[in-house]
């Protein structure tokens, strides 16, 4: 994580050179971000060879791009957004949803229920197992926030939704995780 | 308390993940010290974080080394061109940029304190009344030329501070930069004062205080310069410094009097009167002050704190 966040300018430069056909630059960009992107894609699609193919598509898309991509925020977020687009292009069933906010969603932080409070006292292995029961969108947002460690604006950029939706998705994922963990425990008992 | 409860709750996941802005992190930490609900919330996020980081991935954790080689060969052979989704190109077109500016201004206009609008309009109207009461009708423009810049500059000094209306949340939760928010607010506050002053100038012209253009010339340049100065002082040294700047500027102008007579020595008074007028230099100086305040603002922006 250290190299990725400490040198965003180097990333910009590498991206610019990769685009103009510099194989060394693309290689370096891959060395910096390949592993993280692969881990993300693997969580997203659940199949290593498919994840590798999508990663190839991503690299190819950078290489082929004719226009200079204007990266507003971090190159990292831009790369994850691009990888996500490649993944969705491969998975025709999934579509990006444009979500409109209602006023209540915008204002009220979701309540902290008994399940969520109980989360703090649960053993990590049981919770980790519950992560596997989550839906793909929920697994994705948790992974990007806590494993890839993207910031809130980066998450919004990668997922293509407003920041408020990112927050709601994170909260929903946590509620689901708490629920699954409780159900697991009840089944065990 | 440096951040409100709702704003802190909204970013607790990022606080736990360690992805929160270095500037915002201490204020969330401060809030956690005093808020039990948020502490419980953060503890729950910590469990989620631990679970995510130790969740088993379906297979390998590193991509095959062939990925890059294959990608590069595909690039040269050009086999699967059609399958690759194109790179999203973020071109902020002119209509988009215009929409962004309009959105930002509308949002800020709602956030700014309603009292600010009423107070500055009232002060400007009082300025008109005051100008009409001067003994020599020819001096009306000069009096209004003192009042209007001072009113606008007081508003400009308040822009970076919570007194003008909460904006910390906006910066914390959207991708709008602090500079954009500050600039939008400054533009709204000074722009509004200028519009009201324009109406006042029409009133003054109708009551025979002088030519319309001359009256506008009396206040327009000084309004920009004094507002720029107040804003810069306020950003750099605090709200009080901004107000002191406004007061000092206004006082100097009063002491400089008119060519017929002034308290200060002739050349000095003349210089102050030259600065206190509408010309390209005052406008450029005002813009430079605002630019410098935004470019070299303190590490911890005034927008973050609510004291």
Interface residues (C-beta under 8 A of the other chain):
Chain A: X23 X26 X27 X30 X34 X35 X38 X39 X42 X43 X46 X47 X48 X51 X52 X55 X56 X57 X59 X60 X61 X62 X63 X64 X65 X67 X68 X69 X70 X71 X72 X73 X81 X82 X85 X86 X88 X89 X90 X107 X109 X112 X116 X117 X119 X120 X122 X124 X125 X127 X128 X130 X131 X132 X142 X143 X145 X146 X147 X149 X150 X151 X152 X153 X154 X156 X163 X164 X167 X170 X174 X177 X178
Chain B: X6 X9 X10 X11 X13 X14 X16 X17 X18 X19 X20 X21 X37 X40 X41 X43 X44 X45 X46 X47 X48 X49 X50 X51 X52 X53 X54 X55 X56 X57 X58 X59 X60 X61 X62 X63 X64 X66 X67 X68 X70 X71 X72 X74 X75 X80 X81 X83 X84 X85 X86 X87 X88 X89 X90 X91 X92 X173 X174 X175
